[in-house]
Amino acid sequence: MIYHLVTGSDFNSLAKDNVYVPALFAQDGFIHCTREPATLLSVANDYFADVVEEVLVLVIEVGKVAAEVKFEPPAPISGGARRTCRRGCFFLTSMAR
């Protein structure tokens, strides 16, 4: 299993026909995920600490992902990843094909 964080409003507005595609997928070309609960918590603290609405954890079964799934190091985003990148965590990403 891998995990992906998303706000409830983003999930509800972007999920159509039982398919969810993140808002930045076209720009990034992949979905940010992790398989480590500790990394999930770090990402939540780094990127969602100031979010006042619900934050959902999507649980993804890797065997059901049609795209290639691979490890990549996290890329810092301005104002984010303070703890996550400093610890050198790796994220599992699903690349578009």
Buried (B, 14 or more C-beta within 10 A) or exposed (E): EBBBBBBEEBBEEBEEEEEBEBEEBEEBEBBBBBBBEEBBBBBBEBBBEEEEEEBBEBEBEEEEBEEEBEEEEBEEEEEBBEEBBEEEBEBBBBEEE
